[in-house]
Amino acid sequence: MLLYARPGNVDRLVGFSYWVRSHRPPVGFAGPADVWHRHLGLCFDPSGRFEGESLIDQSDCPGDWLNGSDLWMLHAWIVPGAPNPWGLFAPVNANLCRQDAHQVSACGARF
């Protein structure tokens, strides 16, 4: 999955994600840096663009809604010029987040 930010209304690649369906976190790569996580209640508009997360039920979503309880993600912030001070595999990129960010939707990345 490709992750984009939209600084100045221009889509810019900032990273990518692995997305694995499993009831427990995937084994991942060698070393402790890759910590898999989940986003619960993901909403995508009819074109497939990410709309938001933590929605209570799918009636709140105008497109496709995923519970997310068995979908594990690992983001990789490897794009030159878009580093993440929270780490290569952090769940969100601090450089993309608003000050009040508590959800991935407030952090500027789009799936």
DRENDO-1510 file (C-alpha; in Angstrom, 1 decimal, always signed):
<recs>
REC; n; res; u; v; w
REC; 1; MET; +0.0; +0.0; +0.0 .
REC; 2; LEU; +1.4; +3.4; -0.9 .
REC; 3; LEU; +1.1; +6.3; +1.5 .
REC; 4; TYR; +0.8; +9.9; +0.3 .
REC; 5; ALA; +0.8; +13.3; +2.0 .
REC; 6; ARG; -0.7; +16.4; +0.4 .
REC; 7; PRO; +1.4; +19.4; +1.3 .
REC; 8; GLY; +0.3; +22.4; -0.7 .
REC; 9; ASN; -2.5; +20.2; -2.4 .
REC; 10; VAL; +0.1; +18.2; -4.2 .
REC; 11; ASP; +0.1; +14.4; -3.6 .
REC; 12; ARG; +3.6; +13.3; -2.5 .
REC; 13; LEU; +4.7; +9.7; -1.8 .
REC; 14; VAL; +5.9; +9.5; +1.8 .
REC; 15; GLY; +6.1; +5.8; +2.5 .
REC; 16; PHE; +4.4; +2.4; +2.1 .
REC; 17; SER; +2.7; -0.2; +4.2 .
REC; 18; TYR; +2.5; -3.9; +4.5 .
REC; 19; TRP; -1.0; -5.0; +5.3 .
REC; 20; VAL; -1.5; -8.6; +6.5 .
REC; 21; ARG; -4.7; -10.4; +7.5 .
REC; 22; SER; -4.0; -12.4; +10.7 .
REC; 23; HIS; -5.5; -13.0; +14.1 .
REC; 24; ARG; -2.1; -12.1; +15.7 .
REC; 25; PRO; +0.8; -9.9; +14.7 .
REC; 26; PRO; +2.9; -11.2; +11.9 .
REC; 27; VAL; +6.5; -12.3; +12.6 .
REC; 28; GLY; +7.9; -9.5; +10.5 .
REC; 29; PHE; +11.6; -8.9; +9.8 .
REC; 30; ALA; +14.8; -9.5; +11.7 .
REC; 31; GLY; +15.3; -7.2; +14.7 .
REC; 32; PRO; +12.9; -5.4; +17.0 .
REC; 33; ALA; +12.2; -2.2; +15.0 .
REC; 34; ASP; +9.1; -3.5; +13.1 .
REC; 35; VAL; +6.2; -3.3; +15.4 .
REC; 36; TRP; +3.0; -4.3; +13.7 .
REC; 37; HIS; -0.2; -2.4; +14.6 .
REC; 38; ARG; -3.9; -2.3; +13.7 .
REC; 39; HIS; -6.3; +0.5; +12.7 .
REC; 40; LEU; -9.8; -0.3; +13.8 .
REC; 41; GLY; -12.8; +0.9; +11.8 .
REC; 42; LEU; -11.3; +2.1; +8.5 .
REC; 43; CYS; -13.4; +3.9; +6.0 .
REC; 44; PHE; -12.6; +4.3; +2.3 .
REC; 45; ASP; -14.6; +6.4; -0.1 .
REC; 46; PRO; -16.1; +4.7; -3.3 .
REC; 47; SER; -12.8; +5.5; -5.2 .
REC; 48; GLY; -10.7; +3.7; -2.5 .
REC; 49; ARG; -9.3; +6.8; -0.9 .
REC; 50; PHE; -8.9; +6.7; +2.9 .
REC; 51; GLU; -11.6; +8.8; +4.7 .
REC; 52; GLY; -11.1; +8.1; +8.4 .
REC; 53; GLU; -10.7; +5.6; +11.2 .
REC; 54; SER; -12.3; +4.5; +14.5 .
REC; 55; LEU; -15.7; +4.8; +13.1 .
REC; 56; ILE; -18.2; +2.9; +15.3 .
REC; 57; ASP; -20.0; +1.0; +12.5 .
REC; 58; GLN; -20.1; +0.9; +8.7 .
REC; 59; SER; -23.3; +3.0; +8.5 .
REC; 60; ASP; -21.1; +6.0; +9.2 .
REC; 61; CYS; -19.0; +5.3; +6.1 .
REC; 62; PRO; -20.0; +6.3; +2.6 .
REC; 63; GLY; -17.9; +3.6; +0.9 .
REC; 64; ASP; -16.1; +0.5; +2.1 .
REC; 65; TRP; -15.6; +0.0; +5.8 .
REC; 66; LEU; -13.2; -2.5; +7.4 .
REC; 67; ASN; -13.4; -3.6; +11.0 .
REC; 68; GLY; -9.6; -4.0; +11.1 .
REC; 69; SER; -9.4; -6.3; +14.0 .
REC; 70; ASP; -7.6; -8.9; +11.9 .
REC; 71; LEU; -5.7; -6.5; +9.6 .
REC; 72; TRP; -2.1; -5.8; +10.8 .
REC; 73; MET; -0.1; -3.0; +9.3 .
REC; 74; LEU; +3.6; -2.1; +9.2 .
REC; 75; HIS; +4.5; +1.3; +7.7 .
REC; 76; ALA; +7.9; +1.9; +6.2 .
REC; 77; TRP; +8.9; +5.6; +6.0 .
REC; 78; ILE; +11.8; +5.1; +3.5 .
REC; 79; VAL; +11.1; +7.8; +0.9 .
REC; 80; PRO; +14.0; +10.3; +0.7 .
REC; 81; GLY; +13.0; +13.7; +1.9 .
REC; 82; ALA; +10.2; +12.3; +4.1 .
REC; 83; PRO; +11.9; +11.0; +7.2 .
REC; 84; ASN; +10.0; +10.1; +10.4 .
REC; 85; PRO; +11.6; +11.2; +13.7 .
REC; 86; TRP; +9.6; +8.5; +15.4 .
REC; 87; GLY; +11.3; +5.8; +13.4 .
REC; 88; LEU; +11.4; +3.9; +10.2 .
REC; 89; PHE; +8.5; +1.6; +11.1 .
REC; 90; ALA; +6.5; +3.9; +13.4 .
REC; 91; PRO; +2.7; +3.7; +13.1 .
REC; 92; VAL; +2.4; +7.4; +12.1 .
REC; 93; ASN; +4.9; +9.9; +10.8 .
REC; 94; ALA; +5.4; +12.8; +13.3 .
REC; 95; ASN; +6.3; +15.2; +10.4 .
REC; 96; LEU; +2.8; +14.7; +9.0 .
REC; 97; CYS; +0.7; +15.0; +12.2 .
REC; 98; ARG; -1.1; +18.0; +13.5 .
REC; 99; GLN; -0.4; +19.0; +17.1 .
REC; 100; ASP; -3.7; +17.6; +18.3 .
REC; 101; ALA; -3.3; +14.3; +16.3 .
REC; 102; HIS; -4.8; +11.2; +18.0 .
REC; 103; GLN; -5.6; +9.3; +14.9 .
REC; 104; VAL; -3.8; +8.4; +11.7 .
REC; 105; SER; -6.4; +10.5; +9.8 .
REC; 106; ALA; -4.9; +13.6; +11.5 .
REC; 107; CYS; -1.4; +12.8; +10.3 .
REC; 108; GLY; -1.6; +13.8; +6.7 .
REC; 109; ALA; -0.9; +10.4; +5.1 .
REC; 110; ARG; -3.4; +8.8; +2.8 .
REC; 111; PHE; -3.6; +5.2; +1.9 .
</recs>
